[in-house]
Amino acid sequence: MEDNALKDKIVSFPRSPGVYLMKDSARKIIYVGKANDLKSRVTSYFTGKDTRPMAPFLMARVHDIEFINTATQKEALILENNLIKRHRPRYNVNLRDDKTYYHLSLDPTEKFPRLQLVRKRSNDSALYFGPYPSGLAAKETLRFIQRIFPLRSCRNRDFRLRSRPCLEYQIGKCLAPCKGLIGEEAYRKLAESAVSFLQGRRRELISELKKQMDEAAQELNYEEAALLRDRVAALEHALERQNVDWGGTTDQDVLGVYANDDNYQLCILFVRGGKLLGSKSFAPVKMKSNMSEIVSSCLTQYYDGGANIPDEIIIPCSLPDEEVIIEWLTEKKNKKVSLTTPSRGAKNALLDMAKANARNLWEAAHKSEERKKAALQILQEKLSLTKLPRRVECYDISNISGKHAVGSMVVFQNGEPDKKSYRRYRIKTLSEPDDYAMMYEMLSRRFARGENLPDLVIVDGGKGQLNVALSVLKDLNIKIDVIGLAKEERAIFTGKGVRKKKTGKSEDRVYLPRRKDAVYLSAWPQALRMLQQARDEAHRFALSYHHQIKQKDDLGSILDDIPDVGEARRKILLKHFGSALQVKNVSLEELQKVQGIGKELAEKIYTSLRSNE
């Protein structure tokens, strides 16, 4: 649609809140924006009032603009965020976490609550603590709390069905509430102490525990007093190790942004109860935009993803839609949330720290990218590749004497694993051990699709596997660089010209088409490491699938293929009769007596087991 036609269309836009969607010539959404006045906001793109650096690039590609009315600005904010997550427009900020973080969760409504690790927060009655900067940090915290406050760790089902105290009780990590060895009131105090510790009220907790210890001693309950004394000592030691303490009791998130040309690196610091507990980083954002738009998009996308919303969020700049974001955050938290842009004091020092962290992250990532690019260039040069191997696919086969044969394809994009593109293959045409034929089947199935072809194919193996791959590509008339990577002992020559096998560690060699001798990349370790990482990842992925298939087959039972007999009913039958073989040998009358089976299903099971003979 030409500019004049677009301008004529915009005349009919309403002067009300809503979301506008910009589309390219292929009708693909390339930008989603929100506005309090749709007509005025969209018109600003054509009058030059939108001074953002990305505006000219965006308008050069826009062929159509549509809008969706909303009743309020807050509804426009929510709709914009949902559409961005759904369509991933090119010119919007798409916030990508560098990892998923753990939380600790405890549900106080349970009779005997337990602490557990979770990755996602749910809208339930549970309390959540975190996020923790790593899974290791979360697990260490859980282990520490379990040692000081021995709450149960078993699942609710196991807790209800347990016939006697478990091993955790024997080693002092649980007080066995499952068998009534601790009362509900005493257990509740223990759980409340654990919550106080996680909420940062550690000094108050120590004072309370000391008071309980003195009371136990006065009542001559020396064993209880000794337990409380040990808890106090452990907590005081943990408090001594707290080396970043900003004072105060407010929960805060601090958003630091480092800008380098059109690159933005974001980092969030977590301050809980005045103590800096950890940080979270995101993949760098590259786009021509301003700081306020980056920060606004970060807040809406991050806190809409189930993240814990603190009482205060410290940000590096004021936002044009600040009031509506505050309203949205407050509604999600069910408590007042404030956005603060400090210019001095302790909060500004926290902001500087967050920005410094973001800068360090960007510089480290930038150096890493440069090293990866240099390694790719070395691979292209030393292996005589036709193009820079930005997209690499590596293949491996896993089987035991031809049984449970599977294949794997892993993808590396610019030197990094692209796990969403991984594929696994169940070998269908062979039951005998023939790695070459299995490799041929897997590669034929993959390249028959002819889509999203890689720059380089790696097969795990030597000349044999390499020739298989070349044969598949020749049959399909596809031209791609292919190499084989094999770990073998390297032969050397003695001074007398006698060939002798090297007895040391085996070395990876690269096999190339139409070349007799293998290539060694040991002089370029960064490039070799890229190939090895792809090969090892393909091996791991294939082996895990092979184990999965084998385990399923090993644990399979004659009950698996009976219609209407799912996992729950299989468990009922196995628990009642002891084994699948016993189920097969019982009479129809005995099957009908099993609770939860019924007459009709019993007849179906009885008939099916005998027809399978």
C-alpha positions in Angstrom: 0.0 0.0 0.0 1.5 3.4 -1.0 2.0 6.2 1.5 -1.0 8.2 0.3 -3.2 5.2 0.6 -1.9 4.6 4.1 -2.5 8.2 5.1 -6.1 8.0 3.8 -6.6 4.8 5.9 -5.2 6.5 9.0 -7.9 9.2 8.8 -10.4 6.7 9.9 -8.4 5.6 13.0 -10.1 6.3 16.3 -8.8 8.7 18.9 -8.9 6.1 21.7 -6.5 3.7 23.4 -5.4 0.6 21.5 -2.7 -1.3 19.6 -1.5 -0.8 16.1 0.1 -3.5 13.9 2.4 -2.6 11.1 2.8 -5.2 8.3 5.3 -5.6 5.4 4.5 -6.6 1.8 4.2 -10.2 2.7 1.5 -9.3 5.3 3.9 -10.3 8.1 3.7 -8.2 11.3 7.0 -6.3 11.7 6.0 -4.0 14.6 3.4 -3.8 17.3 2.8 -0.6 19.3 0.4 0.8 21.8 -1.1 4.2 22.0 -3.5 6.3 24.2 -4.6 8.0 21.0 -4.3 5.7 18.0 -4.8 8.3 15.3 -2.4 10.8 16.7 0.3 8.1 17.4 0.2 6.5 14.0 0.1 9.9 12.2 3.4 10.8 14.0 5.2 8.3 11.8 4.3 10.2 8.7 4.8 13.7 10.0 8.3 13.2 11.3 7.3 13.7 14.9 8.6 10.2 15.8 12.3 10.9 16.2 13.4 7.4 17.2 16.4 6.1 15.1 14.5 3.0 14.0 11.4 4.9 12.6 12.8 5.5 9.0 13.9 1.9 8.7 10.5 0.7 9.9 8.5 3.0 7.6 10.5 2.0 4.6 9.1 -1.5 5.0 5.5 -0.8 6.1 2.8 -1.7 3.5 -0.2 -1.8 5.8 -1.3 -0.8 9.3 -4.2 -2.2 11.3 -5.4 -1.4 14.8 -7.3 -3.1 17.7 -9.3 -0.9 20.1 -9.0 -1.3 23.8 -11.0 0.3 26.6 -8.0 1.5 28.7 -4.3 2.1 28.4 -3.6 -0.8 30.7 -5.5 -3.2 28.3 -3.4 -1.8 25.4 -0.2 -2.5 27.4 -1.3 -6.1 28.1 -2.5 -6.7 24.5 0.7 -5.2 23.0 2.8 -7.6 25.2 0.8 -10.6 24.2 1.0 -9.8 20.5 4.8 -9.3 20.7 5.2 -12.6 22.4 3.1 -14.3 19.8 4.4 -12.8 16.6 8.0 -11.8 17.6 8.0 -8.7 15.3 11.4 -7.7 13.8 11.3 -4.1 15.1 10.1 -4.8 18.6 12.3 -5.5 21.6 12.2 -9.3 22.1 13.6 -10.0 25.6 15.3 -13.4 25.8 16.4 -14.8 29.1 19.9 -16.3 29.2 18.6 -19.1 31.4 15.6 -20.2 33.6 15.9 -19.5 37.3 14.9 -21.5 40.3 12.6 -20.4 43.1 12.0 -22.0 46.4 8.3 -22.6 47.2 6.4 -23.4 50.4 2.6 -23.6 50.7 1.6 -22.5 54.2 -2.0 -23.9 53.8 -0.7 -27.4 53.9 -0.9 -29.2 57.3 2.8 -30.1 57.1 4.3 -27.8 54.4 7.5 -28.6 52.6 10.1 -26.6 50.7 10.6 -27.5 47.0 12.5 -26.2 44.0 10.3 -24.8 41.2 11.1 -23.0 37.9 7.8 -21.3 37.4 5.6 -19.4 39.8 1.9 -20.3 39.9 -1.0 -18.2 41.0 -1.7 -20.3 44.1 -1.4 -19.8 47.9 2.3 -20.8 48.0 5.1 -18.5 49.1 8.0 -18.1 46.6 11.5 -17.1 47.4 14.1 -16.1 44.8 14.9 -16.2 42.0 18.3 -17.7 42.6 21.2 -16.8 40.3 21.8 -20.5 39.6 20.4 -24.0 40.2 23.4 -24.7 42.4 22.7 -21.7 44.6 19.1 -22.7 45.0 20.0 -26.3 45.9 22.7 -25.1 48.4 20.2 -22.9 50.1 17.7 -25.7 50.2 20.3 -28.1 51.7 21.3 -25.5 54.3 17.7 -24.9 55.4 17.0 -28.6 55.4 19.9 -29.1 57.8 18.9 -26.2 60.1 15.1 -26.6 59.8 14.4 -30.3 59.0 11.2 -30.0 57.1 9.8 -32.9 55.1 11.1 -33.2 51.5 8.9 -36.1 50.3 6.0 -35.6 47.8 2.4 -35.3 49.2 1.5 -38.8 47.8 4.5 -40.4 49.4 3.8 -38.6 52.6 0.3 -39.9 52.8 1.2 -43.5 51.9 4.4 -43.9 53.9 4.3 -46.9 56.3 7.3 -45.9 58.4 9.8 -43.1 58.6 12.2 -42.8 55.7 16.0 -42.5 55.5 15.8 -38.7 55.8 14.5 -39.2 59.4 17.3 -41.6 60.1 20.0 -39.1 59.1 18.4 -36.2 60.9 17.1 -34.3 57.9 13.4 -34.8 58.7 11.4 -35.1 61.9 8.9 -37.7 60.5 5.6 -35.8 60.6 4.3 -38.6 58.4 4.2 -40.9 61.5 3.3 -38.3 64.1 6.8 -38.0 65.6 6.4 -34.2 65.7 3.2 -32.4 66.5 1.5 -30.0 64.0 2.2 -26.9 66.2 5.9 -27.7 66.6 6.2 -28.3 62.9 4.4 -25.1 62.1 7.0 -23.1 64.2 9.8 -24.9 62.3 8.2 -23.9 58.9 7.7 -20.3 60.1 11.4 -20.1 61.1 12.4 -21.3 57.6 10.2 -18.7 56.0 11.6 -15.9 58.2 15.1 -17.0 57.2 14.2 -16.9 53.5 12.5 -13.5 53.8 15.7 -12.0 55.2 14.4 -11.5 58.8 17.5 -13.3 60.1 18.4 -11.2 63.1 14.8 -11.3 64.4 14.8 -15.1 63.8 18.0 -15.5 65.8 16.5 -13.4 68.7 13.4 -15.6 68.7 15.4 -18.8 68.6 17.6 -17.7 71.5 14.4 -16.9 73.5 13.1 -20.4 72.8 16.4 -21.9 73.7 16.4 -20.1 77.1 12.8 -21.3 77.8 13.7 -24.9 76.9 16.7 -24.8 79.3 14.6 -23.4 82.1 12.2 -26.2 81.6 15.2 -28.6 81.8 14.6 -29.7 78.2 18.3 -29.8 77.5 18.0 -31.8 74.3 15.7 -29.3 72.7 17.9 -26.4 73.9 20.9 -28.0 72.3 19.1 -28.3 69.0 18.1 -24.6 69.1 21.7 -23.6 70.1 23.0 -25.4 67.0 20.5 -23.6 64.8 21.4 -20.2 66.2 25.1 -20.9 65.7 24.5 -22.0 62.0 22.4 -18.9 61.4 24.9 -16.5 62.9 27.6 -18.1 60.7 25.4 -17.6 57.7 24.8 -13.9 58.7 28.5 -13.3 59.0 29.0 -14.4 55.4 26.5 -11.9 54.1 28.9 -9.3 52.6 26.5 -7.2 50.5 24.0 -5.5 52.8 22.3 -2.2 51.8 20.1 -2.0 54.9 16.4 -1.5 54.9 13.7 -4.1 54.5 12.3 -3.3 51.0 12.4 -5.9 48.2 13.8 -4.2 45.1 14.8 -5.1 41.6 17.4 -2.9 40.0 17.5 -2.7 36.2 20.8 -1.8 34.7 21.2 -1.1 31.0 24.5 -0.7 29.1 24.2 0.9 25.6 26.9 0.5 22.9 25.8 2.0 19.6 22.6 0.1 18.8 23.3 -2.7 21.3 21.7 -2.9 24.7 22.7 -5.3 27.4 20.3 -5.6 30.4 20.9 -6.9 33.9 18.6 -7.1 36.9 20.0 -7.2 40.5 17.8 -8.7 43.2 17.7 -7.0 46.5 15.6 -8.7 49.2 15.3 -7.3 52.6 18.1 -4.9 52.0 20.5 -7.7 50.9 21.8 -8.3 47.4 21.0 -11.9 46.6 21.8 -12.3 43.0 21.3 -11.1 39.4 19.7 -12.0 36.1 21.0 -11.2 32.6 19.4 -11.3 29.2 20.6 -11.8 25.7 21.8 -8.5 24.1 19.1 -6.5 22.3 20.2 -5.0 18.9 18.0 -2.3 17.5 17.8 1.4 16.7 15.7 2.6 19.6 15.9 4.7 22.7 16.5 3.7 26.3 13.0 4.3 27.5 11.4 1.9 24.9 14.0 -0.8 25.8 13.3 -0.4 29.5 9.5 -0.3 29.1 9.5 -3.5 26.9 11.9 -5.2 29.4 9.5 -4.5 32.3 6.4 -5.7 30.6 7.9 -8.8 29.1 9.9 -9.9 32.2 7.2 -9.4 34.8 4.5 -10.9 32.6 6.5 -14.1 32.5 5.9 -15.1 36.1 8.8 -13.3 37.7 8.5 -12.2 41.3 7.4 -8.6 41.5 9.1 -6.6 44.3 7.8 -3.6 46.1 10.1 -1.3 44.2 11.8 -1.4 40.8 14.8 0.9 40.2 15.2 1.9 36.6 17.7 4.1 34.7 15.3 6.5 33.0 11.8 7.8 33.3 9.2 6.2 31.0 6.4 7.8 28.9 4.0 5.0 29.9 5.2 4.8 33.5 1.8 5.3 35.2 0.1 2.6 33.2 3.0 0.1 33.9 2.8 0.9 37.6 -1.0 0.3 37.5 -0.4 -3.0 35.7 2.3 -4.2 38.1 0.2 -3.2 41.1 -2.7 -5.3 39.8 -0.5 -8.3 39.2 1.1 -8.1 42.7 -2.1 -7.1 44.5 0.0 -4.5 46.3 1.4 -1.1 45.5 4.5 -1.2 43.3 6.7 1.8 42.7 9.1 2.7 39.8 12.1 4.8 40.9 14.7 6.7 38.8 17.3 7.9 41.4 19.9 10.5 40.8 21.9 10.1 44.1 22.2 8.1 47.3 22.1 4.4 47.9 19.6 3.6 45.2 21.7 5.4 42.6 24.7 3.3 43.8 22.7 0.2 43.2 21.8 1.4 39.8 25.5 2.1 39.0 26.3 -1.5 40.1 23.6 -2.9 37.9 24.9 -0.9 34.9 28.5 -2.0 35.6 27.3 -5.6 35.7 25.5 -5.1 32.3 28.6 -3.6 30.8 30.8 -6.5 32.0 28.3 -8.9 30.5 28.3 -7.2 27.2 32.1 -6.9 27.0 32.5 -10.6 27.9 29.9 -11.6 25.3 31.5 -9.3 22.7 34.9 -10.9 23.2 33.3 -14.4 23.1 31.6 -13.6 19.8 34.9 -12.3 18.3 36.6 -15.6 19.3 33.8 -17.7 17.8 33.9 -15.7 14.5 37.7 -16.2 14.3 37.3 -19.9 14.9 34.7 -20.1 12.1 37.0 -18.3 9.8 39.8 -20.8 10.7 37.5 -23.7 9.9 36.6 -22.2 6.6 40.2 -21.7 5.7 41.8 -24.9 7.0 39.0 -27.2 5.8 38.6 -25.4 2.4 34.9 -24.8 3.0 32.8 -22.9 0.4 31.2 -20.6 3.0 31.6 -19.6 6.6 30.0 -22.4 8.7 27.5 -20.3 10.6 24.9 -23.1 10.7 26.4 -26.5 11.5 24.5 -29.8 11.8 26.2 -32.9 13.4 24.9 -36.4 13.2 25.5 -39.6 15.3 24.0 -43.1 15.6 23.5 -45.0 18.8 22.5 -48.7 19.1 23.5 -52.0 20.7 24.0 -54.8 18.1 21.3 -53.1 16.0 18.7 -53.0 18.7 17.0 -49.8 19.8 18.8 -48.0 17.0 18.4 -44.2 17.0 20.1 -41.2 15.3 20.5 -37.6 16.4 20.9 -34.3 14.7 22.2 -31.3 16.7 22.4 -27.8 15.3 25.0 -25.1 16.1 24.3 -21.5 15.0 27.3 -19.2 15.1 29.1 -21.6 17.4 26.2 -21.9 19.9 23.8 -24.9 20.4 20.4 -24.2 18.9 18.5 -26.7 20.9 15.0 -25.9 19.5 16.3 -27.2 16.1 17.6 -30.5 17.4 16.0 -33.6 15.9 16.1 -37.3 16.8 15.3 -40.3 14.6 14.1 -43.8 15.3 15.8 -46.1 12.8 12.9 -47.9 11.0 14.3 -50.0 8.2 17.1 -52.0 10.0 17.3 -54.4 12.9 20.8 -55.7 12.2 24.0 -53.7 13.2 24.9 -51.6 10.1 26.0 -48.1 11.1 26.5 -47.0 7.5 23.0 -48.0 6.5 21.5 -46.4 9.6 23.4 -43.2 8.8 22.1 -43.3 5.2 18.5 -43.7 6.4 18.8 -40.8 8.9 20.5 -38.4 6.5 18.0 -39.3 3.7 15.0 -38.5 5.9 16.5 -35.2 7.0 17.7 -33.8 3.6 14.6 -35.1 1.7 12.8 -32.2 3.4 15.3 -29.8 1.6 14.6 -27.0 4.1 16.8 -24.8 6.2 20.0 -26.4 4.8 23.2 -26.0 6.9 26.5 -24.5 5.8 28.4 -27.6 7.1 27.5 -31.2 7.9 29.6 -33.2 10.4 29.2 -36.9 10.7 30.7 -38.8 13.7 33.1 -41.2 12.1 35.8 -41.6 9.5 35.9 -42.0 5.7 33.0 -44.6 5.7 30.5 -42.3 7.4 31.7 -39.4 5.3 31.2 -41.3 2.0 27.6 -42.2 3.2 26.8 -38.6 3.7 28.3 -37.6 0.3 26.2 -40.4 -1.3 23.0 -39.1 0.3 23.6 -35.5 -0.8 24.6 -36.7 -4.3 21.3 -38.7 -4.7 19.3 -35.7 -3.6 21.3 -33.3 -5.7 22.3 -31.1 -2.7 25.6 -29.3 -2.5 26.8 -28.8 1.1 30.2 -29.0 2.7 30.6 -32.3 4.6 33.3 -33.5 6.9 33.9 -36.6 9.1 35.3 -36.3 12.7 36.9 -39.3 14.2 39.0 -39.9 17.3 41.9 -42.2 16.5 45.5 -42.8 17.5 47.9 -40.9 15.4 50.7 -42.8 13.7 54.2 -41.3 13.9 57.6 -42.2 12.3 60.8 -42.9 14.3 64.1 -41.5 13.2 64.9 -44.7 11.2 61.7 -44.3 9.1 59.9 -47.0 10.9 56.1 -46.4 11.3 55.0 -46.7 14.9 51.7 -46.2 16.6 51.6 -43.4 19.2 50.8 -44.8 22.6 49.6 -41.5 24.1 46.1 -40.0 24.1 44.1 -40.4 20.9 43.5 -37.4 18.7 40.6 -36.1 16.7 41.2 -36.0 12.9 39.0 -34.4 10.2 38.3 -36.3 7.0 37.5 -34.3 3.9 36.0 -35.3 0.5 38.5 -36.2 -2.2 41.4 -36.0 0.2 43.4 -39.1 1.2 45.0 -37.9 4.4 43.1 -36.6 7.4 43.5 -33.0 8.7 44.7 -32.3 12.2 43.5 -29.0 13.8 45.4 -29.3 17.1 47.3 -26.2 16.2 44.0 -24.3 16.2 42.3 -25.5 19.5 39.5 -23.0 19.4 38.3 -24.2 15.9 38.8 -27.9 16.9 36.9 -27.3 20.1 33.9 -26.2 18.1 33.8 -29.4 16.1 34.3 -31.5 19.2 31.5 -29.7 21.0 29.1 -30.4 18.2 30.2 -34.1 18.0 30.0 -34.6 21.8 26.5 -33.0 21.9 25.3 -35.2 19.0 26.6 -38.3 20.9 25.0 -37.2 24.1 21.6 -36.5 22.4 21.7 -39.8 20.6 22.7 -41.8 23.7 20.0 -40.2 25.8 17.3 -41.1 23.2 18.7 -44.6 22.9 18.5 -45.1 26.7 15.0 -43.7 26.7 13.8 -46.2 24.0 15.7 -49.1 25.6 14.3 -48.3 29.1 10.7 -48.1 27.7 11.2 -51.4 26.0 12.8 -53.1 29.0 10.1 -51.8 31.4 7.3 -52.6 28.9 4.7 -55.1 30.0 2.1 -57.3 28.4 -0.4 -54.9 29.9 0.8 -51.9 27.8 -1.1 -52.6 24.6 -4.5 -53.4 26.2 -7.1 -50.7 25.3 -8.5 -48.7 28.2 -5.7 -49.8 30.6 -3.7 -46.7 31.3 -0.9 -46.1 33.8 -3.2 -45.9 36.8 -5.0 -49.2 36.1 -1.7 -50.9 35.3 -0.4 -49.9 38.7 -3.6 -51.2 40.4 -3.2 -54.6 38.6 0.5 -54.9 39.4 0.0 -53.9 43.0 -2.8 -56.4 43.4 -1.3 -59.4 41.7 2.5 -58.7 42.0 3.5 -59.0 38.3 2.2 -58.8 34.8 2.7 -62.6 34.4 0.5 -63.2 37.5 -2.2 -60.9 35.9 -2.0 -63.1 32.8 -2.5 -66.3 34.7 -5.4 -65.3 36.9 -9.0 -66.2 36.2 -11.7 -63.9 35.0 -13.5 -64.0 38.4 -10.3 -62.9 40.1 -9.8 -59.9 37.7 -13.4 -58.8 38.3 -12.8 -58.6 42.1 -10.0 -56.0 41.7 -11.3 -52.6 42.9 -11.3 -50.0 40.1 -11.4 -52.6 37.2 -15.0 -53.6 36.9 -16.7 -56.5 35.0 -16.5 -55.1 31.5 -12.9 -54.1 31.7 -11.9 -57.4 33.4 -13.4 -59.3 30.4 -11.5 -57.0 28.0 -8.2 -57.6 29.8 -8.8 -61.4 30.1 -9.6 -61.7 26.4 -6.7 -59.5 25.2 -4.1 -61.3 27.2 -5.1 -64.6 25.8 -5.4 -63.4 22.2 -1.8 -62.1 22.5 -0.6 -65.7 23.0 
